[in-house]
Amino acid sequence: MVAKSGNRLSHIANGQVRTDPAASLAERLVTLDRELSDVIVAHRPDAGAVEEVFVNANPQSTLKLGQARGVCLLALARAGLPVSEYATRLVKKALVGTGGAEKAQVQAMLKVLLPGVKLAGADAADALAVAIAHAHMLR
């Protein structure tokens, strides 16, 4: 999560939801919903932003990602938050200047934009990148 004041960004929080890999997909989606709802209650954001699903080589992974994304959209909408969706290429372009940027380039730019922030992992970095892209789109 980031906040924007004028042209300045500030880090509020970042993290990752961990689910039990041995649990059923339905149970994992419930965990995701509960954890995201807790974050919404704790931080009271003004809006949500979600990355659009990209199709990868494994159709099963793409389907599961889409289901998790649906849970995120539902949790945000249920909380009454406006939700924006962004293509991966647009997020990369907003942060790095090119839609073809590598993950390492995006993470390096996160360190420039949010100095001293400790990232909870690659998924947290991706989420912060989407949040920053959303903040830039609001200008």
Buried (B, 14 or more C-beta within 10 A) or exposed (E): BBBBEEEEBEBEEBBBBEBEEEEEEEEBBBBBBEBBBEBBEEEEBEEBBBBBBEEEEEEEEBEBBEBBBEBBBBBBEEBEBEBBBBBBBBBBBBBBEEEEBEEEBBBBBBEEBBEEBEBBEEBBBBBBBBBBBBBBEEE
